[in-house]
Amino acid sequence: MKALVVDDDLDLADVVSFTLRRAGFETILAYDGQAALDRWQSESPDLIILDINLPKLDGIKVCQRIREQSDTPIILLTVRTDEDDIVHGLEIGADDYVVKPFSPRQLVARAEAVLRRAGSPPLTSSPITVNDLTLDPTRHEVRGSGDLLAHLTPLESRLLEILMINHNQVLLTETLIDHIWGPAGGDRSMLKQLIYRVRQKIEKDTSKPVHIQTVPGVGYTFITRNA
């Protein structure tokens, strides 16, 4: 596996690179956003560890440009004051984030988790239709009454897929987190943000959702109209 490590802190980049090499990764380094795009295009890494605060082109823009062309797994490196950037990064398709300072063990666990998810096929390769919504889990597209509603990020697609397949069943919060991020990643806050983003794409009124319902203290369910 090849990992692209992008950070303008040369010492931290070297530490991250060393940590990943010890875990069996081949590593490539870049120290600014433009160099990150150049190395991504020339090296085709399997994983990208991407700092948000970069010179020339910030990490959010780098993530956005990569997502326009590829589903390469991306883990953002952030500091605790970057909460808005974290949310925005997840909205445009980042797979996970790690808050500085972090332990080498944590970073490796997150890296291995996103790679496992990236290699996991959809639960079904066939489009899923519930109510007037149709999800194509291989194309990450959702349609309403035949019309394209939205393109989904891989994480959004995984969430909607498991909810639609198990429509009218309440899925525990922990079950959803484990399916989407795996045991080494994800938490209730990230799931809540992901639910909100999917609702924005499929619900006419996110304050009164008709498809994805919250079951307080338990989890979420996808409701059919004739249930």
Protein Blocks (a to p, Z undefined) as FASTA:
>chain_A
ZZddddfblklmmmmmmmmmmnopacdddfbfklmmmmmmmnopabdcddfbdghiafkl
mmmmmmmmoccdcdddddfklmmmmmmmmmnopabdcdddddfklmmmmmmmmmmmmmpc
cfbfbdcdehjbccdfklopaceehiafbdcdfklmmmmmmmmmmgoiacdfklmmmmmn
opmgccfklmmmmmmmmmmmmpmblklcfkbccdehilccdddfkZZ
